[in-house]
Amino acid sequence: MRFPLISLKGVKITTIKKVKLKKIADILNGVPDVRQPGKANTTGEITYNFIQPNHLGIFNDIQCISEIKRHTSVDDSYFVRKNDILLKRLNPDIATLIIEDMSNTVFSSNLFVIRVLKDYYPAYIACLLENQGMTWINSNIVGSVAAIKSISAKALAALDIPSVDYDKQKAIGQMWLLYKKRKKLLENMIEEDQRLMAAVINSITASAEEEK
């Protein structure tokens, strides 16, 4: 049986343009060591809210925040802002998008902040980093034999990002955020079902022991 030949003459084949992450976002290291120069403070210690890698949840959430005290003030660029993307420097596995303003909050040197420039939707970049970029990142990771793996800002900056229309970026980014919410709801439902089953079994077991 012969299949008809399909001519591609006149068919427009579009290729998705790619752009390096460094071209569309600022990539920032965390709060520098206290010995590095900063704005002098004459009133004593300054307390900041502080985000560390173990504070990041898997549902695009921040589970808790600690505090850090410094004798020099932190530059404005180190304050976490809405739409910042947090990525672990060691063993990166998730991307966390800041969806609400956070006052007086800085981030650890074991985190990168990816601050997306205009024309790119932050949730879209976070989605790509978590779902596609992690494979690329892990292939460019330092110390792959060791238990602890580390990604550099240079390797992160070289990541290729598909440059699609802003409306498509927004649709994909919002889909990723909804996926995170649904995943969290499903896990909560499973935990509640497990508690319910445990309560029922305990009740039956207790009743059976009373009848002995």
Secondary structure, 3 states (H helix, E strand, C coil): CCCCCCCCCCCCCCCCCEEEHHHHEEEEECCCCCCCCCEECCCCCEEEEEECHHHECCCCCECCCEEEEECEECCHHHECCCCCEEEECECCCCEEECCCCCCCEEECCCEEEEEECCCCCHHHHHHHHHHHHHHHHHHCCECCCCCCCECCHHHHHCCEEECCCHHHHHHHHHHHHHHHHHHHHHHHHHHHHHHHHHHHHHHHHHHHHHHC
